[in-house]
Amino acid sequence: MAVPKRKTSRANTRTRRSRWKAQAPDLVPIIVDGERKLVPRKLIRHFQEDRR
């Protein structure tokens, strides 16, 4: 495992962490019971199985 040579300052650590951003899921329009809904791409199969 890699070991840092020096302690990272608090300012550097917090700046690095603050740059990470969550991304909104990719929404896809599907038709469920005659209604058009926006659903995350990963959940399309789930919504299609509920209709059966």
Stockholm file with secondary structure:
# STOCKHOLM 1.0

chainA/1-52         MAVPKRKTSRANTRTRRSRWKAQAPDLVPIIVDGERKLVPRKLIRHFQEDRR
#=GR chainA/1-52 SS CCCCSSCCCHHHHHHHHHTCCCCCCCEEEEEETTEEEEEEGGGHHHHHHHHC
#=GC SS_cons        CCCCSSCCCHHHHHHHHHTCCCCCCCEEEEEETTEEEEEEGGGHHHHHHHHC
//
